[in-house]
Amino acid sequence: MKRNMKRYGIWCGILLIWLAALGGCVQPKQYRSEEKEIMDPVIVFRSFSGYYILSCLQDSLDMDRQEFDRRFATAESASEQGADLDSLRFVCLSLNAHADVDQFRRGLEVFDRYLRDHPDAGNDMLGLRLLLGRLDEEVRNGWSARQTLLGEKKELQEQLALLQGSLEQVELKNIELQNQIEQLKNIEHIIKSRETDKP
């Protein structure tokens, strides 16, 4: 038994020496690909900001006008504190269908402030800002066209008022002429009746 123990100890010692020798000689294997010798780690970045604005916009679709007004006022006062999430919530609500042009523009100002404070904002946020810039341009063009139409409508209403005034004067003159014709007919009738009454 002692002999077996001795033999077992010798074999364990040889095995340990052999493993130590192999451990010093073997280099760790590196995975290689066809494109690169050593694959770089892949870092996946997902922008929370753009995702938050778009998902908030989707979630706020069914909001009624009163709820929108309440949430917008709350978000506006909270965004003045400058917290990122409050600013993003305010931008989201400024894009809601219930938001008027002024609210939309204030949302763009907060968006621009957010981008200034976060120069490392993802391309999704920069792309969203470009899209909102185009929307703002269309809103301005629509507003300008509306103002032009309102100006033309005002001019046409003024012309219509003048024409109605002229028409009323013509109608009054027409009534006056009708009265004069009736008077002339009466005079003519009186003259004829006197002539027939003469012997």
PyMOL commands that set and color helices and strands:
alter all, ss='L'
color gray80, all
select helices_A, chain A and resi 2-25+48-59+65-79+84-94+101-117+123-197
alter helices_A, ss='H'
color red, helices_A
deselect
rebuild
show_as cartoon
